[in-house]
Amino acid sequence: MTQVALAGRVRPGDRVVSEGRYVEVLRVRRAQGRKPARGENLHLVGADEVVKVNSLDGIRILARRT
C-alpha cells in the first residue's frame, strides 16, 4: 500500500512511484545549481534511475523495509 509524503521526508530504503513503477531510493542528494523560490531541489538516486523532485512536492512512496 502506498502513501503520500513530502519528497523532503524520503530516506534511503524507501521506494517511490515514478512513471508508474517503483524505484528504490539508494541516496538522496541536494541538486546543484539554481535554487527554487521555495523548498530545495532533490535527486532521489536509484540503481538505474534518478528522480528529480522539489522537497515540498508530494510523492507516492512505500515505506522502507525494516
C-alpha positions as CSV (number, residue, x, y, z in Angstrom):
1,M,0.0,0.0,0.0
2,T,1.4,3.4,-0.9
3,Q,1.1,6.7,0.9
4,V,1.8,10.3,0.0
5,A,4.6,12.1,1.8
6,L,6.7,15.2,1.2
7,A,9.7,14.5,-1.0
8,G,11.9,16.0,1.6
9,R,11.0,13.2,4.0
10,V,12.1,10.4,1.7
11,R,15.0,8.4,3.0
12,P,17.3,5.7,1.6
13,G,15.4,2.4,1.5
14,D,12.1,3.9,0.6
15,R,10.5,3.0,-2.7
16,V,8.9,5.8,-4.7
17,V,6.5,5.6,-7.6
18,S,8.0,7.2,-10.7
19,E,6.2,7.0,-14.0
20,G,4.0,4.0,-12.8
21,R,6.9,1.9,-11.4
22,Y,8.7,1.6,-8.1
23,V,12.2,3.0,-7.7
24,E,14.1,2.0,-4.6
25,V,16.0,5.1,-3.3
26,L,19.7,4.4,-2.6
27,R,20.7,8.0,-1.9
28,V,19.1,11.4,-1.5
29,R,21.2,14.3,-3.0
30,R,20.6,18.0,-3.0
31,A,20.7,19.3,-6.5
32,Q,23.4,21.8,-7.6
33,G,22.6,25.0,-9.4
34,R,19.7,27.4,-9.4
35,K,17.6,27.4,-6.2
36,P,13.8,27.4,-6.3
37,A,11.7,30.1,-4.6
38,R,10.5,27.5,-2.0
39,G,12.0,24.3,-0.8
40,E,15.0,22.7,-2.5
41,N,15.6,20.5,-5.5
42,L,16.4,16.9,-4.7
43,H,17.7,14.0,-6.7
44,L,16.4,10.6,-5.4
45,V,19.0,8.2,-6.7
46,G,18.0,4.6,-7.6
47,A,20.0,1.8,-9.0
48,D,19.4,2.8,-12.6
49,E,17.3,6.0,-12.4
50,V,17.4,9.4,-10.8
51,V,14.0,11.0,-9.8
52,K,14.2,14.8,-9.7
53,V,11.7,16.5,-7.3
54,N,11.2,19.6,-5.1
55,S,11.4,18.9,-1.4
56,L,7.9,20.3,-0.9
57,D,6.2,18.2,-3.6
58,G,4.0,15.3,-2.6
59,I,5.4,12.0,-3.8
60,R,3.8,8.5,-3.6
61,I,6.0,6.1,-1.5
62,L,6.2,2.6,0.0
63,A,7.8,2.9,3.5
64,R,11.3,1.4,3.8
65,R,11.7,-2.2,4.8
66,T,13.0,-3.0,8.3
